[in-house]
Amino acid sequence: MRLYDLCRHVSAELEKRYTNDPMGLLRAKGELATRTGFLAGLVGPNDPEDPEKVRRLREAAEAMGIAL
């Protein structure tokens, strides 16, 4: 899976989990950014593939209970 697709999947999962909890969503996105070192929501479809970012995103998602 491409970095962009992974970021969209993780972001969508967080949105679904925190539908009625905007502060929880904000905290979860902050935790994801802290774990990965980048903001998943800012990764675009034309961003270059970065295996290190993919690895960190996969690890962060797993730690947060999100299956990729």
N, C-alpha and C positions, 0 to 999 in steps of 0.2 A: 504494500500500500504506500502511496506517496505521502510525503509530509503534510501537504495541504489537506488531503482526505482524512488523515489521522487526526489532525487538529480540528477539523469540522466535526468528526465523530465524537471526539472527547468533549468539545464545546456543546454539542447537541445533547449529550448524555447529562452534562452538568445542568443545562437549561431544563431538562426533563425532571431531574431530581429535585431541583429547587424552584419549581414553577411558582409556588406561593410563598417563597421566602427570599426576597431580593437581597437581604443582608447575607444570608447563607450562601447565595450564588456568588456574591462579591467575594466573600471569604474563600470559597472553593476555587474561584478563578485566581485569587491571589496565591493560594497554596500551590496551584498548578504552576503559576509563573515562577514562584520561588523554587519549586522542585526542578523545573526545566531550564530556567534561566532566560526564558523568552515568553512573550504573550502569544498564546496559541491563536487567539482571535485576530491577531494582526498578520498572520501568515496568509499570503495570497496564492492564487493558483499559478502565478508566474514566478514565485520565489524559487531560488535554486534548491535542489535536493541537498540535504545535509545529513549524512548518516549519523553524525553525533547528535543532532537535534532529534532525529527519529528515535534513537536509542534512549535519550533522556525522556522523551515524551512517553514512550512505551513503559519505561520504569515508573514514571510519575503516575500514569494512568493505572497501572497495576497496583501501586501503593494506595491509590484512592478507590480501589475496587471497581475499576472500569475495564472491561474486557475489550481488547482490540483484536 
